[in-house]
Amino acid sequence: MTRRVDYRAYARQLAALPGGAAAAVRDVLAPALGADAAHDPCDGCWPLAEGGRLCLHAQGEGLELWHERDGEQVYIARFDAGLGEAATHGHTPALALALLAIAAGDVDDERRLKQRLPRLDAAARELMLLSLCRLCG
């Protein structure tokens, strides 16, 4: 079970970066993704440079993040309904908000992202430092 996360704050922080969310996602996440990271795909899955694809699927009132590769599906984390709402409202890719929530420690993935996809985990942490930690200084 996850606690309520303020995904809209994440979207605002990404939008405040030079070039906005699209530039930050393109520059930071895209190298780990094999597709346009700035837009949510119709099927909710992004191909990964590390192999397979990362998928955000509706589950109940929330979303779940799964890594799929070679016919295997591995659960990463669960997000409340606020993730989808913030992505739609803020015109920010849901994946970027999900990865920020994991990197910031607001959603516990039990380190599955780091274990399965270390390159994407590092990119998520960099995105977090660029967006969230700029408020610290």
Residue pairs with C-beta under 8 A, 6 or more apart in sequence:
1 78
2 62
2 77
2 78
2 79
2 80
2 106
2 107
2 108
3 106
4 80
4 82
5 79
5 80
5 82
5 83
5 101
5 106
5 107
6 82
7 82
7 83
7 85
7 86
7 87
7 97
7 101
8 82
8 85
8 86
8 89
8 90
10 86
10 92
10 96
10 97
10 100
10 101
10 131
10 132
11 21
11 86
11 87
11 89
11 90
11 91
11 92
11 97
12 90
13 131
13 132
13 134
13 135
14 20
14 21
14 24
14 25
14 90
14 92
14 96
14 100
14 127
14 131
15 21
15 90
15 92
16 131
16 134
17 23
17 24
17 130
17 131
17 134
19 27
21 38
21 90
21 91
21 92
21 93
21 96
22 38
24 96
24 127
24 130
24 131
25 37
25 38
25 93
25 96
25 127
26 36
26 37
26 38
28 123
28 126
28 127
28 130
29 37
29 95
29 96
29 99
29 120
29 123
29 124
29 127
30 36
30 37
30 38
31 49
31 123
32 48
32 49
32 50
32 117
32 119
32 120
32 122
32 123
33 46
33 47
33 48
33 49
33 54
33 120
34 46
34 47
34 48
34 49
35 41
35 46
35 47
37 46
37 93
37 95
37 96
38 93
39 93
40 87
40 93
40 94
40 95
43 55
44 55
44 56
44 57
44 94
45 53
45 54
45 55
45 56
45 68
46 53
46 54
46 55
46 95
47 53
48 54
48 67
48 117
48 120
49 119
50 117
50 118
50 119
50 120
51 69
52 67
52 68
52 69
52 70
53 67
53 68
53 69
54 65
54 66
54 67
54 68
54 76
54 95
54 117
54 120
55 65
55 66
55 67
55 68
56 63
56 64
56 65
56 79
56 94
56 95
56 98
57 63
57 64
57 66
58 84
59 78
61 80
61 81
62 78
62 79
62 80
62 81
62 83
63 78
63 79
63 81
63 83
63 84
63 94
63 98
64 75
64 76
64 77
64 78
64 79
65 75
65 76
65 77
65 78
65 79
65 98
65 109
65 113
66 73
66 74
66 75
66 76
67 73
67 74
67 76
67 112
67 116
67 117
68 74
74 112
74 116
75 112
76 102
76 109
76 112
76 113
76 116
77 98
77 102
77 107
77 108
77 109
77 112
77 113
78 107
79 98
79 101
79 107
83 94
83 97
83 98
83 101
84 94
86 92
86 97
87 93
87 94
87 97
96 127
98 107
99 113
99 120
99 123
99 124
99 127
100 124
100 127
100 128
100 131
100 132
101 107
102 109
102 113
102 121
102 124
103 121
103 124
103 125
103 127
103 128
104 128
104 132
113 120
113 121
113 124
114 121
